Amino acid sequence: MLPVADSALLEIDIPNIQNANYRRLLQNQYSAIRSDKEQIQSVALNLRTLVFTDDDKLSPFELTVKQRCCNLPVLEGASQNYR
C-alpha cells in the first residue's frame, strides 16, 4: 500500500489499448479489483490502522506484520509534498 497524490494518477482508456493481450490483462485486473473492492478497502483500512498503532499495543503477530510494512506515516507525509 503506497499513498499516491491524485495529481499523479493516470487514467487509462482500456478500450483504446492497441495491444489485445495487454487490453485483456487490464480488463481482467479491473474486473477483479471491482469485484473485490469492499474487501480490498477493508483490508487496507485495517492495515493502515495497524501501521499507525503504537507497538506496545500490538500482539506479536501484528507487530511482525507492521515490521514488514513500509513506513506509511513518512510516505504519506512525502506524498503530500508531491507536485
N, C-alpha and C positions, 0 to 999 in steps of 0.2 A: 504494500500500500504506500503510494507516494502522493503527496499533495501536488497539485498542478494548478497554476493560475488559469482562470478562464481564458485569458488573452493568449495562452499558449496552446489552447486546444485547436485542432484542425478538424473541420467537418469533411467527411469522405462521402462522395456521391457514388455509392456502391453500384447502382445500375449502369453507370458510365465507365466503370473499370474495364479496360480493354482485355486484359488477360483473364480468360474464363476461369482458370483454376484459382487465381487469386480472388476473383469476384466471388466464387463459390465459397472459398475459405472465409472471406469476410461475412458473407451472408450466414454461414453456419455459426460463426462466432457471435454475431449479433443476435441470432435466434436463441442461442444457448444463454447468453447474458440476459436477454429479455425474459426468458422463461424462469430463470433463477434469480431475478432481480431482488425480490424480497429477502431471500436467504443471503445473497451477497451483501446486501446493505446491513442485515442483522449481524453477520459475522464481522464485517468491517467496523461497525459501531462497537461491538464487544471487544474487538482487538484494540481499537483506539482507546477505549475506556481502560483496558488493562495496561496499555503502554503509559498512560498518564497517572496511574495509581502508584502510590509510594511503595517501594519494595517491601517494607516491613508489613504491609497489609496483604501481601500476596502469598498464596500457597507455593510450595516448592515447584510444582508443575507450572503454575502461572509465571513464576519468576524465570523458569527455564524458557518459556515461550517468549517472555518480554526480552530476555537477553539475546534472542535470535533476531529480534526486530531492529530495524533502523531506528535512529534517534528521531522519532517523529516530531517532538517539540522543536528541535533545531530545524528540521526540514520544513515544518510549517512556517516557522519564522522566516526562513530563507525564501520560501515561495511567495511570501507577502511582499518581498523586495524585488520580485521579478518584474522586469519591464519589457 
